[in-house]
Amino acid sequence: MTLYRFVTRWRLEAPIDRVYQALSHPTQWPGWWPGLIEVEPLARGDRRGIGRRYRYTWQSRLGYRLRFAICVTRVRPPTLIEAEARGDLEGVGRWELREIRDGTEVRYHWQVRTRPRWMNLLAPLARPVFTWSHHTMMRRGELGLAGHLGVRLLASAPVRE
């Protein structure tokens, strides 16, 4: 399996609570995140959301689909949601939110290994293409979230860490 590590930063002119609420309801994401085909709830989890499980189906701009389940492992409203992925991608994703002067900064940490054989066979040559695909998907999510919330983007960029 090939390991990928990404950190994406979004800055939105919105209060942290509104951003957190949008991110904490993934079944609503397909309505505003282009490329996200479906989010199927699998388990409710506890009252804080620990143990919530969802199955995601993503369609990349390149035409391939990825399917994986997410299980929420840590929650600290309104600043943190962390989850483990299992399926076509396996690893950990973490949303970190913090208040900034004009709104909210969101950092998404995504450390995953690819499982599909074809992706791992192509990885030595196609890694830059898969990286581009991830950044494109995240940019689409950022634009979709800003539109969903009816707010301006302040800045965005993949973060090199």
N, C-alpha and C positions, 0 to 999 in steps of 0.2 A: 504494500500500500504506500502511496505517495503522500507525504505530509505537506500541508499548506498552512501558513500562518498569515492572517490578515488582520489589520486594524483599520477601521473606517471611522471617520469623524464627520458628524453632521452638526450644524449650528442653525437652530431655528428660532425665529422671533415668536416664541410661545412659552407660556409658563410650564415649568417642569411637570406639574401635576397633569396637564393636558397631554403632554408628550408621553408620560409614563402610562396614562390610561389607554392611549392608542396602542402602545407597544405591548401592553399586558393583555390585550384581547386579540390574539392571532387569528381567530376565526373570522375577524372582520378585515384582515389584511388583503385578501384577494380583491376587495372592493376598491382599494387604492394603490396596491403594489403590482404594477404590470409585471407579468412573468410568473407570478404566483398563481398557479392554477387552482389549487384546493388546499384547505386546511381542515382536516377531519379530527374532531375531538375524540380521544380514546379513553381518557380517565380524568376525573375531576380534581383529584388531589385533595389536600387538606384545606382548611379555611384560609390559610395564607397563600395557597397556590402551589405549595411544595407537592410534587408528585403529579401535577397536571401533565397529561401526555396528549400530543397531537401528531398526526401524520401529515407531512407537507409534500406537495408535488409542485416542483418548479420546472418551468420551461425556459431554457436559455435562449439568448438571441441567436445562438449558433444552431438551435434546433434540437439539442438533446435534452432529455428530462432527467431530473434527479428526484428520488423519493427517499425520505427518511423520517423517522419518528424522533420527536424531541420530548424529553422528560425534564421538567423544571426541577432544579436541585437547590437553588438558593433564590430568595426574594428579600429585598429590603426597600419597600416603597419609600419615596419615589425615585430611588437612585440605582437600583440593581435588579436585574433578572438574569439568572444563569441557568443553563440547561445543557444536558448531554444529548448528543445526536447518535442515532443508530440506523443503519441502512446503507444507501449508496454512499453516504458520508458518515464518518464516525469521529466523534471528538466532542469539543466543548465550545459553546457560544455564550457570550456574556455582553449584555447591554448595560452600560454604565452611563448614568445621567448626572449632570451637575448644572446648577444655576449659574448663569453668566449675566453680565450687565444687561444685555438686551433680550435675554431669553434662556434657552437651554442648549447645552452642548451634549451631544450623544456620541459615545464611542462604542463601537461594536467590535469585540475581539472574537475571532473565529479561527480556531485551530482544529483542523480536521484532516483525516486521511481519506483518500478515495478508495472505494471498494470495487467499482465496476472494472472488470478485467481490461476492457478496451481503454479506459482512461489511464490505467497504470501502465499498459503497454505503450501508449502514446506520450506519456508524461515527459520522458527525456526531451522530446522535440516540441510537444504541445503545451508545456507548462506556461509559457507566456500567454498563450491563447486562453487557457483555463483561468489564468489570473485576470486577464482583460475581461472575461465573461463575468467573473465574480464582481469586479469593480463596476461593470456596467449594470449588473443586477442591483447592486447597492445604490448606485446613482438613481436608478429608476424608483427604488424604494424611498429615497430621500425626497425626490420630487413629488412622488405620490403622497407621502406623509404631509409635506408642506401644503399641498392642495387640499388634502382631507381636512387639515386643521384650519385652512384658510389663512395661512401665515407666510411671511417672507423667509427665504433662506438667507442666513447671514454669511455662511462660508461652508465649504465642504472640501474634503480631500481624503484620498487614502493616506494613511499614516505609515511611514516607513519606520518600524521599530525593530 
